[in-house]
């Protein structure tokens, strides 16, 4: 199935969010039940990569969700500690998933790069953030992010990763 050329903000009127299956029930459920609601509430924003289709609603090949957040200076990696003592703004890459039909085709990397570039663009447009934090879902996801090679451990939690905006700017 051919993919459309760009990610779009999730919209139930044109995207078939309910049939998405990445093999991880929590990620499937988020897209089908909460993504559009959270978009409307201004809590996060979910982008989808639709497949080209003759169906009324386009199937989804991949998606990611970004949210704004903040962290304490003390929790940041050592290389960014020269910051004020108040909470530091970050972008949270809350979710990233590729449908089982499109896995192992470099779509995970394409989705991650698009998510990081979107975070950087939002930062450049005036919503400042020091970097992007990822709460990694499981060991499979950790292998993926470690393979990318730009992330550092965020804190004592081994399932939490960080990448500075200066690194993202180079993508």
N, C-alpha and C positions, 0 to 999 in steps of 0.2 A: 504494500500500500504506500503510495507516495505521500510525502509530508508537505504541508504548506511551508512557505519560506520563512515565516517569522512567528514568534511567540505573540499571543494575544491575551488580554485580561480575560479570565474565566467568565463565561456568560452562559447560563443555563438555556437561554433561548436559541443559541447557535452551536453549543458544544455539548456532546454527550458525556457528561461527567460521571453518570451512574454506572456505565459499563467499563470504566477504566479498571485495569487490573495489572498491578506491578508485581504481584506475588507477596505483598506485605499488606495484610488487612487494615492496619491502622492508617497507612497512606492512602489506600483505596477509599476508606470511609471518610477521611478528611476531605478529599476532593469531592466526593459525591454529596456529603451532608453539610460541610462547614465552610468550604472555601468561599463560595459566593456570599454567604451570610456574613462572614468576617470581612470580605471586601466592602459590603454595604455598610457595616458598622465602623469601618475605618480602623479595624484592628490589625489587618494585614492585607497584602495584595497577592493574589495567585495568578500566575501567567501559565498558559497552556500552549503546547505546540500541537495544533490539530492536524489530522490527516486529511488529504483531499478525498472527498466522498460525494456520492450522489444522494446520500441519506439526508433527511431533514436536519439532523444534528450531526456535526462532524465528530468522529471518534478522536480520542486524545492519545497521542504518542508519548508525551512527557509533560511534566509540570514542575513548577517550583513556587514556593511561597516565601516572601520577604516580609519582615516586620521591623519596626524601629524598637530599640530597647536601649538600656544603659547598664553599665557595669561599674563596679568600684575600681579605682585606680590600682588598688592592691591586687586585684584578680588578673590584671593584664600581664602578659609576658614581660620579662625584664627589659627588653629593648624599647618598650614604650612607657616606662615608669615616670619619665620626666614630665608629668602632667599634673594639673591641679588636683586637689584632694576631693573634689565633688564628683558625683557620678559622671561617667564619660559615655557619650552617645556611641552606639554601634548599630549595625544592621544585623539582624538575626536571619540567617538562612534557615527558616523553620522546617521546610520540607523540600525534597527533590526526589522525583521518581520517574522511571521510564517503564512503559507498559511491557509486559512479557513478550509481546510480538515484536518489539523494537530493541530489546536488550542485546548487548554484545555487538552493537553496530556504531559505537562511538557517540551515541546520542546522549549518554550520561555526561560526557565531557562537554558536548555542545551545550547542553542545558546548564551545566555548572558555569561555563564561561559566560553564557548569556545572563545568568543570575548575578554573577559578580560584576559584569559590565553595567547591568541595571542598577546595582547598589552603588557603583561608582558614579553613574550618571545622576542618581538621586542626590548623592553627596555634592557633586559639582553644581547642581541646581539650587542648592541652598539648605538642604537638610543635612547638617554635618554629622559625620561618623568617623571614628578613628580606624574602623575596619569592619570585617564581617566575622561573626561567630557562628559556628555550626554545632548543634547538639546532635551527635552522630547516633543513628538509630540502633545499629548492631555491628557485629564484626565484619559482615560483608560490606557495609557502607564504609567502615573504617578503612578497609583495604583499598576501596575506590579512592577515598580522599588522600590516603598516604601515597598512592600511585601518582596522583597529580603532583605532589611534591612541593606545594607552596604553603602548606598549612603548618602551624606550630601548635603544640599543646597550649590550651588557654589557661588552665588552672590545674589543680591537683586531680581534677576529674579527667581521666584518660579519654573519655568519650566526648570531650568538648574541645573544639579546634578554633584557631584564630588565623586570619590573614589580614595584614595591614593594608590600608588603602593605597599606599605607595607601591605595593606589589601588584595590586589589582590594576593600577593605572598602566602598568607595563603589558597587560594582556592585549 
